[in-house]
């Protein structure tokens, strides 16, 4: 039973303010933070059928785009790069690229658990199939 009988607010689906590629559609979007070093950059995360796109709310470098075919693995992990005196985040969505780069996003844990299998499915579908001859 919710405290004070408050109803949860519906999640807003926001379209990215950029042109999508032909045949690309936004499947989900939400407010998230990009974790970079000791910085936590607020913005919006978009899941399309081809890539994950993050738009920072402010700053000069506004976009980070990671196509599924450039992802090696994805998972939920504890953010361990927080500076001393600041608590680590319990769980974050982490993407590892084919080059070994890590991209970390933090948003509501229940949303992260919902996003994980969807992103994993996209990564598996985008992986080159190994055909033995």
N, CA, C and O of each residue as an XYZ file, in Angstrom:
532
protein
N       0.847     -1.178      0.000
C       0.000      0.000      0.000
C       0.889      1.238      0.000
O       1.762      1.367      0.859
N       0.685      2.144     -0.942
C       1.545      3.314     -1.021
C       1.311      4.261      0.156
O       0.194      4.398      0.655
N       2.369      4.893      0.574
C       2.317      5.867      1.640
C       1.481      7.059      1.203
O       1.707      7.599      0.120
N       0.528      7.480      2.013
C      -0.362      8.605      1.736
C      -1.220      8.399      0.492
O      -1.789      9.357     -0.032
N      -1.319      7.161      0.016
C      -2.165      6.804     -1.120
C      -1.884      7.659     -2.360
O      -2.808      8.079     -3.056
N      -0.620      7.905     -2.625
C      -0.243      8.652     -3.834
C      -0.181      7.704     -5.008
O       0.289      6.573     -4.886
N      -0.653      8.167     -6.134
C      -0.575      7.373     -7.355
C       0.728      7.706     -8.067
O       1.113      8.874     -8.135
N       1.415      6.691     -8.604
C       2.651      7.001     -9.331
C       2.349      7.776    -10.608
O       1.335      7.561    -11.270
N       3.268      8.688    -10.930
C       3.110      9.474    -12.148
C       3.433      8.599    -13.350
O       4.372      7.805    -13.289
N       2.684      8.720    -14.441
C       3.005      7.930    -15.641
C       4.342      8.374    -16.227
O       4.706      9.548    -16.162
N       5.060      7.423    -16.794
C       6.353      7.711    -17.405
C       6.128      8.393    -18.748
O       5.354      7.918    -19.578
N       6.811      9.506    -18.946
C       6.699     10.228    -20.210
C       7.637      9.626    -21.239
O       8.816      9.413    -20.953
N       7.136      9.350    -22.424
C       7.982      8.924    -23.531
C       8.325     10.183    -24.314
O       7.447     10.856    -24.855
N       9.596     10.484    -24.363
C      10.062     11.700    -25.016
C      10.813     11.316    -26.286
O      11.644     10.408    -26.271
N      10.525     11.993    -27.355
C      11.240     11.733    -28.615
C      12.533     12.534    -28.614
O      12.539     13.684    -28.176
N      13.622     11.957    -29.092
C      14.883     12.706    -29.132
C      14.796     13.840    -30.144
O      14.168     13.693    -31.192
N      15.424     14.973    -29.833
C      15.360     16.109    -30.750
C      16.392     16.014    -31.882
O      16.993     17.015    -32.272
N      16.586     14.802    -32.398
C      17.485     14.589    -33.532
C      16.754     13.733    -34.546
O      15.785     13.046    -34.222
N      17.234     13.785    -35.771
C      16.643     12.946    -36.796
C      17.111     11.504    -36.597
O      18.302     11.245    -36.420
N      16.174     10.588    -36.627
C      16.507      9.177    -36.523
C      16.835      8.645    -37.913
O      16.432      9.227    -38.921
N      17.562      7.547    -37.959
C      17.886      6.915    -39.226
C      16.612      6.325    -39.829
O      15.633      6.104    -39.117
N      16.623      6.071    -41.125
C      15.462      5.470    -41.791
C      15.147      4.127    -41.140
O      16.029      3.280    -41.001
N      13.898      3.932    -40.745
C      13.474      2.684    -40.124
C      13.753      2.600    -38.634
O      13.421      1.594    -38.007
N      14.354      3.627    -38.050
C      14.670      3.621    -36.620
C      13.508      4.200    -35.825
O      12.939      5.222    -36.207
N      13.160      3.555    -34.733
C      12.074      4.025    -33.877
C      12.518      4.025    -32.421
O      13.340      3.203    -32.015
N      11.976      4.945    -31.644
C      12.256      5.012    -30.213
C      11.330      4.025    -29.509
O      10.110      4.097    -29.655
N      11.913      3.107    -28.749
C      11.144      2.108    -28.019
C      10.875      2.540    -26.582
O       9.801      2.276    -26.040
N      11.839      3.198    -25.974
C      11.705      3.672    -24.594
C      12.567      4.907    -24.402
O      13.535      5.133    -25.127
N      12.192      5.699    -23.407
C      13.006      6.853    -23.033
C      12.723      7.195    -21.580
O      11.640      6.916    -21.064
N      13.699      7.799    -20.929
C      13.530      8.212    -19.544
C      14.636      9.159    -19.142
O      15.626      9.310    -19.858
N      14.470      9.801    -17.988
C      15.498     10.658    -17.422
C      16.545      9.758    -16.790
O      16.200      8.809    -16.085
N      17.817     10.041    -17.032
C      18.905      9.216    -16.519
C      20.129     10.092    -16.297
O      20.165     11.258    -16.689
N      21.122      9.501    -15.662
C      22.408     10.170    -15.472
C      23.494      9.338    -16.117
O      23.548      8.121    -15.940
N      24.357     10.001    -16.864
C      25.540      9.366    -17.433
C      26.647      9.511    -16.398
O      26.951     10.622    -15.963
N      27.247      8.400    -16.005
C      28.312      8.417    -15.011
C      29.639      8.411    -15.749
O      29.926      7.505    -16.531
N      30.440      9.431    -15.493
C      31.706      9.588    -16.201
C      32.749     10.072    -15.210
O      32.701     11.217    -14.759
N      33.696      9.198    -14.867
C      34.684      9.555    -13.853
C      33.991      9.838    -12.540
O      33.291      8.977    -12.006
N      34.176     11.035    -12.013
C      33.484     11.410    -10.778
C      32.248     12.259    -11.074
O      31.583     12.726    -10.149
N      31.939     12.459    -12.349
C      30.791     13.280    -12.735
C      29.542     12.438    -12.927
O      29.603     11.269    -13.309
N      28.430     13.055    -12.655
C      27.116     12.458    -12.876
C      26.357     13.471    -13.736
O      25.912     14.503    -13.233
N      26.209     13.176    -15.035
C      25.637     14.119    -15.992
C      24.161     13.796    -16.205
O      23.828     12.715    -16.692
N      23.286     14.712    -15.847
C      21.844     14.522    -15.987
C      21.419     14.697    -17.432
O      21.975     15.518    -18.163
N      20.417     13.907    -17.841
C      19.904     14.015    -19.202
C      18.816     13.000    -19.466
O      18.137     12.546    -18.545
N      18.652     12.645    -20.728
C      17.635     11.684    -21.156
C      18.300     10.547    -21.917
O      19.198     10.768    -22.729
N      17.847      9.324    -21.642
C      18.357      8.133    -22.311
C      17.260      7.584    -23.209
O      16.117      7.427    -22.781
N      17.614      7.294    -24.457
C      16.666      6.788    -25.439
C      17.108      5.413    -25.914
O      18.276      5.214    -26.247
N      16.180      4.467    -25.946
C      16.425      3.149    -26.515
C      15.687      3.095    -27.836
O      14.459      3.178    -27.874
N      16.439      2.954    -28.929
C      15.798      2.771    -30.222
C      16.005      1.318    -30.641
O      16.618      0.536    -29.913
N      15.504      0.969    -31.791
C      15.708     -0.395    -32.275
C      17.112     -0.594    -32.839
O      17.436     -1.698    -33.278
N      17.971      0.458    -32.842
C      19.334      0.344    -33.385
C      20.442      0.761    -32.425
O      21.594      0.370    -32.609
N      20.106      1.556    -31.396
C      21.163      2.099    -30.541
C      20.595      2.693    -29.261
O      19.389      2.910    -29.137
N      21.496      2.952    -28.306
C      21.174      3.729    -27.119
C      21.720      5.129    -27.350
O      22.852      5.294    -27.802
N      20.913      6.136    -27.038
C      21.318      7.524    -27.234
C      21.078      8.283    -25.940
O      20.007      8.174    -25.343
N      22.068      9.048    -25.504
C      21.944      9.861    -24.302
C      22.120     11.313    -24.686
O      23.082     11.673    -25.364
N      21.183     12.153    -24.247
C      21.287     13.593    -24.458
C      21.477     14.257    -23.105
O      20.606     14.160    -22.241
N      22.603     14.928    -22.912
C      22.862     15.653    -21.671
C      21.958     16.875    -21.604
O      21.693     17.517    -22.620
N      21.491     17.190    -20.411
C      20.609     18.338    -20.231
C      21.328     19.659    -20.473
O      20.704     20.639    -20.879
N      22.650     19.692    -20.224
C      23.421     20.913    -20.468
C      24.875     20.549    -20.726
O      25.300     19.415    -20.503
N      25.617     21.523    -21.196
C      27.037     21.303    -21.485
C      27.310     21.338    -22.969
O      26.391     21.398    -23.785
N      28.591     21.300    -23.312
C      28.986     21.376    -24.718
C      28.861     20.032    -25.420
O      28.383     19.969    -26.553
N      29.281     18.965    -24.768
C      29.162     17.614    -25.350
C      27.797     17.082    -24.951
O      27.630     16.566    -23.846
N      26.826     17.202    -25.832
C      25.444     16.914    -25.468
C      25.014     15.485    -25.742
O      24.090     14.999    -25.092
N      25.654     14.788    -26.688
C      25.161     13.470    -27.110
C      26.197     12.374    -26.920
O      27.391     12.582    -27.135
N      25.718     11.199    -26.511
C      26.520      9.980    -26.533
C      25.634      8.929    -27.194
O      24.512      8.684    -26.751
N      26.141      8.316    -28.246
C      25.389      7.326    -29.005
C      26.207      6.040    -29.034
O      27.388      6.050    -29.384
N      25.559      4.920    -28.657
C      26.228      3.627    -28.686
C      25.341      2.654    -29.466
O      24.326      2.196    -28.941
N      25.709      2.330    -30.716
C      24.929      1.358    -31.496
C      25.062     -0.048    -30.904
O      26.099     -0.395    -30.339
N      24.016     -0.842    -31.039
C      24.028     -2.203    -30.495
C      25.117     -3.065    -31.120
O      25.682     -3.929    -30.449
N      25.422     -2.839    -32.407
C      26.447     -3.667    -33.045
C      27.857     -3.326    -32.578
O      28.810     -4.018    -32.938
N      28.003     -2.267    -31.780
C      29.300     -1.918    -31.197
C      29.385     -2.313    -29.725
O      30.369     -2.004    -29.053
N      28.346     -3.002    -29.222
C      28.333     -3.432    -27.826
C      28.753     -4.889    -27.719
O      28.297     -5.741    -28.482
N      29.632     -5.159    -26.757
C      30.083     -6.526    -26.509
C      29.249     -7.175    -25.409
O      28.905     -8.353    -25.505
N      28.922     -6.415    -24.365
C      28.118     -6.950    -23.273
C      27.403     -5.820    -22.552
O      27.761     -4.649    -22.678
N      26.395     -6.196    -21.803
C      25.613     -5.233    -21.029
C      25.207     -5.912    -19.724
O      24.957     -7.117    -19.699
N      25.142     -5.151    -18.656
C      24.761     -5.737    -17.374
C      24.436     -4.672    -16.353
O      24.600     -3.479    -16.606
N      23.975     -5.111    -15.198
C      23.705     -4.228    -14.068
C      24.805     -4.460    -13.044
O      25.006     -5.581    -12.575
N      25.513     -3.394    -12.703
C      26.646     -3.503    -11.788
C      26.671     -2.319    -10.838
O      26.066     -1.280    -11.103
N      27.370     -2.485     -9.742
C      27.549     -1.411     -8.772
C      28.580     -0.422     -9.313
O      29.655     -0.818     -9.763
N      28.245      0.855     -9.266
C      29.164      1.898     -9.695
C      30.223      2.040     -8.617
O      29.904      2.369     -7.474
N      31.458      1.800     -8.963
C      32.527      1.791     -7.972
C      33.535      2.923     -8.164
O      34.597      2.912     -7.541
N      33.223      3.881     -9.004
C      34.160      4.966     -9.283
C      33.783      6.262     -8.572
O      34.293      7.328     -8.917
N      32.895      6.180     -7.581
C      32.487      7.387     -6.865
C      33.661      7.927     -6.057
O      34.452      7.145     -5.529
N      33.792      9.249     -5.949
C      34.907      9.804     -5.171
C      34.738      9.496     -3.687
O      33.643      9.169     -3.229
N      35.824      9.604     -2.952
C      35.803      9.307     -1.531
C      34.792     10.206     -0.821
O      34.705     11.399     -1.112
N      34.047      9.645      0.088
C      33.065     10.420      0.825
C      31.699     10.440      0.169
O      30.737     10.928      0.761
N      31.599      9.925     -1.030
C      30.308      9.878     -1.721
C      29.918      8.426     -1.850
O      30.729      7.600     -2.266
N      28.698      8.105     -1.501
C      28.279      6.705     -1.528
C      28.201      6.182     -2.959
O      27.820      6.902     -3.881
N      28.565      4.936     -3.117
C      28.452      4.290     -4.423
C      26.992      4.001     -4.722
O      26.197      3.784     -3.807
N      26.649      3.999     -5.961
C      25.287      3.693     -6.373
C      25.104      2.178     -6.353
O      26.025      1.434     -6.692
N      23.934      1.728     -5.960
C      23.684      0.298     -5.821
C      23.796     -0.456     -7.126
O      24.431     -1.508     -7.189
N      23.193      0.066     -8.151
C      23.151     -0.658     -9.416
C      23.036      0.336    -10.550
O      22.305      1.322    -10.452
N      23.755      0.078    -11.622
C      23.734      0.948    -12.793
C      23.781      0.077    -14.044
O      24.297     -1.040    -14.015
N      23.245      0.595    -15.127
C      23.313     -0.097    -16.411
C      24.682      0.183    -17.018
O      25.039      1.337    -17.254
N      25.441     -0.869    -17.269
C      26.790     -0.733    -17.814
C      26.857     -1.432    -19.165
O      26.446     -2.584    -19.303
N      27.375     -0.726    -20.149
C      27.581     -1.267    -21.486
C      29.080     -1.298    -21.744
O      29.776     -0.314    -21.496
N      29.576     -2.419    -22.239
C      30.979     -2.540    -22.630
C      31.005     -2.645    -24.151
O      30.350     -3.504    -24.742
N      31.781     -1.746    -24.777
C      31.853     -1.736    -26.238
C      32.856     -2.771    -26.728
O      33.600     -3.354    -25.939
N      32.867     -2.991    -28.030
C      33.824     -3.919    -28.642
C      35.263     -3.477    -28.409
O      36.174     -4.305    -28.438
N      35.480     -2.187    -28.180
C      36.821     -1.659    -27.915
C      37.189     -1.731    -26.435
O      38.288     -1.330    -26.051
N      36.280     -2.237    -25.602
C      36.546     -2.363    -24.174
C      36.175     -1.135    -23.358
O      36.442     -1.100    -22.157
N      35.570     -0.134    -23.971
C      35.137      1.061    -23.246
C      33.872      0.744    -22.447
O      33.030     -0.036    -22.890
N      33.749      1.347    -21.284
C      32.571      1.159    -20.454
C      31.748      2.435    -20.444
O      32.284      3.533    -20.295
N      30.434      2.279    -20.604
C      29.507      3.395    -20.534
C      28.503      3.055    -19.439
O      27.872      1.999    -19.472
N      28.358      3.958    -18.465
C      27.507      3.720    -17.297
C      26.356      4.716    -17.256
O      26.555      5.918    -17.431
N      25.144      4.204    -17.022
C      23.973      5.060    -16.827
C      23.296      4.666    -15.532
O      23.255      3.489    -15.171
N      22.764      5.665    -14.833
C      22.020      5.414    -13.602
C      20.620      5.991    -13.750
O      20.441      7.138    -14.160
N      19.641      5.179    -13.412
C      18.247      5.610    -13.345
C      17.534      4.673    -12.378
O      18.200      3.855    -11.743
N      16.233      4.750    -12.239
C      15.502      3.955    -11.256
C      15.810      2.466    -11.414
O      15.809      1.941    -12.527
N      16.074      1.786    -10.286
C      16.486      0.381    -10.346
C      15.456     -0.514    -11.024
O      15.830     -1.412    -11.779
N      14.177     -0.290    -10.774
C      13.167     -1.138    -11.425
C      13.174     -0.923    -12.933
O      12.926     -1.859    -13.693
N      13.456      0.298    -13.369
C      13.561      0.569    -14.806
C      14.809     -0.105    -15.381
O      14.771     -0.651    -16.483
N      15.907     -0.066    -14.637
C      17.134     -0.715    -15.104
C      16.908     -2.209    -15.302
O      17.391     -2.790    -16.274
N      16.175     -2.829    -14.386
C      15.882     -4.265    -14.514
C      14.989     -4.541    -15.730
O      15.102     -5.599    -16.348
N      14.111     -3.605    -16.076
C      13.269     -3.768    -17.269
C      14.063     -3.543    -18.553
O      13.846     -4.236    -19.547
N      14.969     -2.590    -18.534
C      15.761     -2.267    -19.725
C      16.775     -3.354    -20.049
O      17.019     -3.629    -21.224
N      17.377     -3.983    -19.035
C      18.468     -4.926    -19.251
C      18.137     -6.017    -20.269
O      18.884     -6.164    -21.236
N      17.047     -6.799    -20.106
C      16.794     -7.853    -21.100
C      16.498     -7.300    -22.503
O      16.794     -7.954    -23.503
N      15.923     -6.116    -22.571
C      15.638     -5.518    -23.880
C      16.928     -5.136    -24.603
O      17.081     -5.400    -25.796
N      17.851     -4.514    -23.877
C      19.129     -4.139    -24.471
C      19.929     -5.392    -24.820
O      20.543     -5.450    -25.885
N      19.929     -6.398    -23.936
C      20.627     -7.654    -24.224
C      20.099     -8.300    -25.497
O      20.877     -8.821    -26.296
N      18.786     -8.271    -25.689
C      18.187     -8.854    -26.896
C      18.638     -8.093    -28.145
O      18.928     -8.704    -29.174
N      18.695     -6.769    -28.055
C      19.160     -5.970    -29.194
C      20.627     -6.263    -29.511
O      21.005     -6.382    -30.677
N      21.448     -6.379    -28.466
C      22.872     -6.661    -28.662
C      23.048     -8.039    -29.314
O      23.845     -8.197    -30.239
N      22.299     -9.032    -28.824
C      22.387    -10.386    -29.398
C      21.943    -10.399    -30.854
O      22.548    -11.081    -31.681
N      20.888     -9.648    -31.176
C      20.383     -9.604    -32.553
C      21.355     -8.878    -33.482
O      21.429     -9.189    -34.671
N      22.109     -7.902    -32.937
C      23.034     -7.127    -33.767
C      24.385     -7.811    -33.919
O      25.178     -7.422    -34.776
N      24.658     -8.821    -33.103
C      25.953     -9.514    -33.170
C      26.054    -10.283    -34.485
O      25.077    -10.880    -34.937
N      27.230    -10.265    -35.091
C      27.393    -11.023    -36.344
C      27.256    -12.501    -36.061
O      27.811    -13.019    -35.091
N      26.520    -13.166    -36.907
C      26.329    -14.608    -36.714
C      27.545    -15.351    -37.225
O      28.122    -14.995    -38.253
N      27.927    -16.383    -36.499
C      29.078    -17.189    -36.895
C      28.581    -18.376    -37.702
O      27.948    -19.287    -37.168
N      28.873    -18.354    -38.984
C      28.432    -19.416    -39.868
C      29.620    -20.321    -40.167
O      30.634    -19.875    -40.704
N      29.489    -21.561    -39.824
C      30.577    -22.506    -40.105
C      30.362    -23.116    -41.476
O      29.253    -23.502    -41.847
N      31.432    -23.189    -42.198
C      31.342    -23.766    -43.541
C      31.952    -25.148    -43.551
O      31.975    -25.805    -44.592
